[in-house]
């Protein structure tokens, strides 16, 4: 085991012990879960506002790019399928 692997292993062990101590107390665990939920809600609100602002400025948002990427992937797959069918018809 190299030094990098050893350091990673030690870090994981320490973080696991820290998480066990944090979540050992039910009240503390509930507060941590509540904080995580608040962060997630905040991020969702931020993303929604960012999309609205980007659309108002006529810019594409990250969500728009993701959707276009998915559509492009589907189209590429369909083109390959059609090319395959065409090549079998030619022969």
N, C-alpha and C positions, 0 to 999 in steps of 0.2 A: 504494500500500500504506500503510495507516494505521499509527500507532505501535503499536497493539495487535498487529496482524498481524506487524509487524517484531519486536516483543519475543517473540512466540510462536515465530517462525521462529528467532531467535537462541537461545532456550532449547532448542528441539528440536535444533538443531545442537550445542550444548554437551553436552546429555545423550547424544546419539548418540556424540560423541567420548569421553565418559566411559565409556559402555558398551563401546565398542571397546577401550579400554585395559584395562578390567576383564576382559573375556573374551579378551584377547590371550594371556594365560598360561593354559595348560590346567589347572594345579593350582588357580589362583584361580577359574577358571570352574567347576570341579568343586565347590569349596567353596561358591560362590554357589548352584549348583544344589542342593546338599545342604541349605543353609540354607533355601532356598525350599521344598523338600520337607518339612523339619521344621516350618516355619510352617504349611503346608497340613495336615499330619497333626495339628498342635496345634489348628488351627481346627476340623477335623472332630471331634476328641475333645471340644472345648468345646461344639460344637453338639449332639453326642449327649448330653452331660451336661445341657446346658440343657434339651433336650427332655424328658429323664427327670424333671428337677426340676419343670418346668412341669406335666407330667402328674401328678406326685405331689401338687402343690398344686391340681390340677383347673383349671389355666389352659391356654388354647390356646397352642401354640407357633407360631413363625413358619412352620414347615413345615405345620402344620395349616391356617393361614390361606391359604397358597399352594395347598394341595390343595383347599380349599373354593372358592377363587377359580376354579380350573380347572374344578371341577364346575359352578359357577354359570355360567361362560361357555358350557360345553357345553349346559346346560339352556336358556340364553337362545337359543342357536343353534337348538336343537330346537324351541322355542316359535315362533320366526320361521318355520321350515320348515312347521310345522303350521298356523300362521295363513295362510301362503301357499296351502297346499293347501285349507284351508277356504274361502278367498275365491274360489278357482277353482271349487269345488263349488257355491257359492251362485249363481254367474252362469251 
